[in-house]
Amino acid sequence: MPKVSADQLPTLAEWNSRYIDYVLNFTKGKKTAAARILGINRRTLYRRNKAKGKDMPLDEIPIHHAQPE
């Protein structure tokens, strides 16, 4: 395993944010499906996106349609 210093590791908040983005991309922006996969309420998904600085209606979040690995 490569040596990594602690400051190179993402925080839990960063992982959480990345995973939410990943799931939204995976569901092609379908918030209800994303919330179901994440195990949270759709409203909670909206609040978490707002907290990340994505203060816009969920339907306006840009989706990049990345293929999950």
C-alpha positions as CSV (number, residue, x, y, z in Angstrom):
1,M,0.0,0.0,0.0
2,P,1.4,3.4,-0.9
3,K,2.4,5.8,1.9
4,V,-0.1,8.6,2.3
5,S,0.0,11.4,4.9
6,A,-3.0,12.3,6.9
7,D,-3.4,15.7,5.2
8,Q,-3.8,13.9,1.8
9,L,-6.8,11.9,2.9
10,P,-10.3,13.4,2.3
11,T,-12.4,14.2,5.3
12,L,-15.6,12.3,6.0
13,A,-17.6,15.4,4.9
14,E,-15.7,15.3,1.5
15,W,-16.4,11.6,1.1
16,N,-20.0,12.2,1.9
17,S,-20.2,15.0,-0.6
18,R,-18.5,13.0,-3.3
19,Y,-20.7,10.0,-2.8
20,I,-23.9,12.1,-3.0
21,D,-22.6,13.5,-6.3
22,Y,-21.7,10.0,-7.5
23,V,-25.2,8.6,-6.7
24,L,-26.9,11.6,-8.3
25,N,-24.8,11.0,-11.4
26,F,-25.5,7.3,-11.3
27,T,-29.3,7.9,-11.1
28,K,-29.0,10.6,-13.9
29,G,-30.3,13.2,-11.5
30,K,-33.3,11.3,-10.2
31,K,-33.4,12.6,-6.7
32,T,-36.0,10.1,-5.4
33,A,-33.9,7.2,-6.6
34,A,-30.7,8.8,-5.3
35,A,-32.3,9.4,-1.8
36,R,-33.5,5.7,-1.8
37,I,-30.0,4.5,-2.6
38,L,-28.5,6.8,0.0
39,G,-31.0,5.7,2.6
40,I,-32.2,9.3,3.3
41,N,-35.3,11.3,2.7
42,R,-35.4,13.4,-0.6
43,R,-35.7,16.5,1.5
44,T,-32.5,15.6,3.4
45,L,-30.8,15.2,0.1
46,Y,-31.9,18.7,-0.8
47,R,-30.6,20.1,2.5
48,R,-27.3,18.4,2.1
49,N,-26.8,19.8,-1.4
50,K,-27.8,23.3,-0.1
51,A,-25.2,22.9,2.7
52,K,-22.5,22.0,0.1
53,G,-23.2,25.3,-1.6
54,K,-25.4,23.9,-4.2
55,D,-28.2,26.2,-3.2
56,M,-30.5,25.5,-6.1
57,P,-33.5,23.4,-6.8
58,L,-32.4,19.8,-7.1
59,D,-33.8,19.6,-10.6
60,E,-31.2,22.2,-11.7
61,I,-28.1,20.4,-10.4
62,P,-25.9,19.8,-13.4
63,I,-25.5,16.1,-14.1
64,H,-22.4,14.8,-16.0
65,H,-23.7,11.3,-16.7
66,A,-20.5,9.7,-15.6
67,Q,-20.5,6.0,-15.9
68,P,-20.1,4.3,-12.5
69,E,-17.1,2.0,-12.2
